């Protein structure tokens, strides 16, 4: 049961520029902001930070963490992907004998960096072979954009890279139009609050890059207040998660006696 104290935004101890921006927005709304997990115990808490700490804190603090399904990207139609993408296991990916882009389906698996591999022999050997991975054709993105999506609408966003180099800038007409196309076709397969990356290919076509947990996504040049709106929905009290979003919960939210440090 939550106390009558103000709601709290809990941040990981390692602060990022996005954490600072949304923390300022949260303070303006009357939230307490802290990086001490104990300060959030028994209170209506929201989270912004990394997946390892989130996994430790979700149960003790009763957090409902939303994330896209592992296979969402692989099930998109080709006109939205412009490449072949499939969800498989690390063991199967190690058998690849052609060039491919291999990445974990979410940022939770941080021991497997997203990268192009000439074949599967160079994939790391220290991870469980059943680890899920996405394998896709190699494409070149001329520009990449991040959208923060709330209830099927891109409420804010930003360009974040040009030819693979960090280069934040406001959204342009092309990115907004393609985002609308993607959300009209595939928002029903995503949680109600999510990060969505799209890009313009070198040949001028547009394609989906990936979907991400909003509670672990950099905002770049996006509006921090609208990013905060998305984060509050994506990582808040589990008892506020709707039936529509429950399939996208990341792990159980049991409440052990002790709250671990963030």
C-alpha positions in Angstrom: 0.0 0.0 0.0 1.4 3.4 -1.0 1.9 6.2 1.5 0.5 9.7 1.1 4.0 11.0 0.4 4.7 12.5 -3.1 5.4 10.0 -5.9 9.0 9.3 -6.5 11.2 9.0 -9.6 14.0 6.6 -8.8 17.1 7.0 -10.9 20.2 4.7 -11.2 23.2 6.0 -9.4 25.1 6.6 -12.7 23.3 9.7 -14.0 23.0 10.4 -17.7 22.0 13.6 -19.5 18.5 12.1 -20.1 18.2 11.3 -16.4 19.0 14.8 -15.5 16.5 16.3 -18.0 13.6 14.1 -16.9 14.5 14.6 -13.3 14.1 18.3 -13.7 10.8 17.8 -15.4 9.6 15.5 -12.6 10.6 18.0 -9.9 8.5 20.6 -11.6 5.5 18.3 -11.4 6.0 17.7 -7.6 7.8 14.3 -7.8 10.6 13.5 -5.4 13.7 12.4 -7.3 16.3 10.1 -5.7 18.9 7.5 -6.5 18.4 5.7 -3.2 16.0 2.7 -3.5 15.2 2.8 0.2 13.7 6.3 -0.3 11.1 4.8 -2.6 10.0 1.9 -0.4 6.2 2.0 0.3 5.7 4.9 -2.1 4.3 5.3 -5.6 7.5 4.8 -7.5 8.7 5.1 -11.1 12.0 4.1 -12.5 14.5 5.4 -15.1 17.8 3.5 -15.5 19.5 0.3 -16.5 17.9 -3.1 -16.8 20.1 -4.9 -14.2 19.1 -2.5 -11.4 15.5 -2.6 -12.7 15.4 -6.3 -12.4 16.5 -6.1 -8.8 14.1 -3.4 -7.8 10.9 -4.4 -9.6 9.8 -6.8 -7.0 10.7 -4.9 -3.9 9.2 -1.7 -5.1 6.2 -3.1 -7.0 7.3 -1.7 -10.3 5.6 -2.7 -13.5 8.3 -2.4 -16.2 7.0 -2.5 -19.8 9.1 -3.8 -22.7 8.4 -4.9 -26.3 8.1 -8.6 -27.0 11.3 -10.2 -28.2 9.8 -11.1 -31.6 8.0 -7.9 -32.4 10.6 -6.7 -34.9 10.8 -10.1 -36.6 7.1 -10.1 -37.3 6.9 -6.8 -39.0 6.1 -6.9 -42.8 8.9 -6.4 -45.2 7.8 -2.9 -46.3 8.4 -1.7 -42.7 11.7 -3.5 -42.3 13.4 -3.5 -45.8 15.4 -6.5 -44.7 15.1 -10.0 -43.4 14.9 -10.3 -39.6 14.4 -13.4 -37.5 14.4 -14.2 -33.9 16.6 -17.2 -33.0 19.0 -18.5 -30.3 22.7 -17.7 -29.9 23.5 -21.3 -30.5 21.8 -21.2 -33.9 23.4 -17.8 -34.7 26.8 -19.4 -34.1 26.1 -21.6 -37.1 25.7 -18.7 -39.5 28.0 -18.9 -42.5 27.0 -15.6 -44.0 27.4 -11.9 -43.0 24.7 -10.7 -40.7 23.8 -8.2 -38.0 23.3 -9.8 -34.7 21.8 -8.2 -31.6 19.9 -9.1 -28.5 16.2 -8.3 -28.7 16.4 -5.9 -25.8 19.1 -4.0 -23.9 18.8 -6.4 -20.9 21.4 -8.7 -22.5 24.3 -6.2 -22.3 27.1 -8.9 -22.7 26.2 -9.2 -26.4 26.8 -5.9 -28.2 24.9 -5.3 -31.4 27.3 -5.8 -34.3 27.9 -7.0 -37.9 29.5 -10.4 -38.0 31.1 -12.0 -41.1 29.7 -15.3 -39.8 28.6 -16.8 -36.5 32.0 -18.0 -35.4 32.9 -14.7 -33.8 29.9 -14.6 -31.5 30.8 -14.7 -27.8 31.1 -18.1 -26.2 30.4 -17.2 -22.6 26.7 -16.8 -22.9 24.0 -19.5 -22.7 23.3 -20.8 -26.1 19.5 -20.4 -25.5 19.9 -16.7 -25.3 17.5 -15.1 -27.8 19.0 -13.0 -30.6 17.8 -11.1 -33.6 19.6 -11.9 -36.9 19.1 -9.6 -39.8 20.5 -8.7 -43.2 23.1 -5.9 -43.1 21.7 -2.5 -44.2 23.1 1.0 -44.1 21.1 3.7 -42.3 21.8 7.2 -43.5 19.9 8.7 -40.5 18.3 7.2 -37.4 15.5 8.6 -35.2 14.0 7.8 -31.8 10.3 8.2 -31.1 8.7 8.1 -27.6 5.3 6.4 -28.1 2.4 6.8 -25.7 -0.9 5.2 -26.5 0.0 4.6 -30.1 1.1 8.2 -30.7 4.7 9.5 -31.2 4.5 12.2 -28.5 8.1 13.4 -29.0 11.3 12.3 -30.7 14.7 13.2 -32.1 17.2 12.3 -34.8 20.1 10.7 -33.0 22.6 9.6 -35.6 23.7 10.4 -39.2 25.7 7.6 -40.9 26.3 6.0 -37.6 27.6 9.1 -35.9 25.8 10.8 -33.0 24.0 13.8 -34.4 20.9 14.8 -32.4 18.4 17.1 -34.1 14.6 17.6 -34.2 12.4 15.2 -36.1 11.7 16.1 -39.7 8.6 15.6 -41.9 9.9 12.3 -43.3 10.5 10.7 -39.9 7.2 11.8 -38.6 5.3 10.4 -41.6 7.0 7.1 -41.5 6.5 6.8 -37.7 2.8 7.3 -38.3 2.8 4.5 -40.9 4.6 2.1 -38.5 2.3 2.9 -35.6 -0.9 2.6 -37.7 0.3 -0.8 -38.8 2.0 -2.2 -35.7 1.3 -0.2 -32.5 -1.1 -2.9 -31.3 1.9 -5.3 -30.9 3.7 -2.8 -28.6 3.2 -1.8 -25.0 1.3 1.5 -24.5 4.6 3.3 -23.6 7.7 2.4 -25.6 10.7 3.7 -27.5 10.7 3.2 -31.2 13.7 3.7 -33.4 13.3 4.2 -37.2 15.7 5.2 -39.9 16.2 6.4 -43.5 18.3 3.9 -45.5 21.1 4.9 -47.8 18.8 4.3 -50.8 16.1 6.7 -49.4 13.7 4.1 -48.1 12.5 4.1 -44.5 12.7 1.2 -42.1 12.1 0.3 -38.5 15.4 -0.1 -36.6 14.0 -1.6 -33.3 11.7 -1.0 -30.3 13.1 -0.4 -26.8 12.1 0.0 -23.2 11.3 3.7 -22.7 12.7 3.6 -19.2 16.2 3.0 -20.6 16.2 5.2 -23.7 18.1 8.4 -24.2 16.0 11.4 -25.3 18.6 13.2 -27.3 16.8 16.3 -28.7 13.3 15.2 -27.7 11.1 17.1 -25.3 12.0 16.0 -21.8 8.5 16.5 -20.5 7.0 14.2 -23.1 9.8 11.7 -22.5 8.9 11.8 -18.8 5.2 11.1 -19.7 6.3 8.0 -21.5 8.7 6.8 -18.8 6.1 7.3 -16.0 3.8 4.9 -17.9 6.5 2.5 -18.9 8.0 2.0 -15.4 5.5 2.8 -12.6 3.4 0.9 -10.0 2.5 -2.5 -11.1 -1.0 -2.1 -9.7 -1.6 0.7 -12.3 -0.7 -1.5 -15.3 -3.7 -2.1 -17.5 -4.8 -5.5 -18.8 -3.7 -4.4 -22.2 -0.1 -3.9 -21.0 0.2 -6.9 -18.8 1.6 -9.2 -21.5 4.6 -6.7 -21.8 5.6 -6.8 -18.1 9.2 -7.6 -17.5 9.3 -10.2 -14.8 7.3 -10.7 -11.6 6.8 -8.0 -9.0 7.0 -10.0 -5.7 7.8 -8.0 -2.7 10.7 -9.3 -0.6 11.3 -7.8 2.8 14.5 -5.9 2.0 14.8 -3.2 -0.7 18.2 -3.5 -2.5 20.2 -0.5 -3.4 19.7 1.0 -6.8 
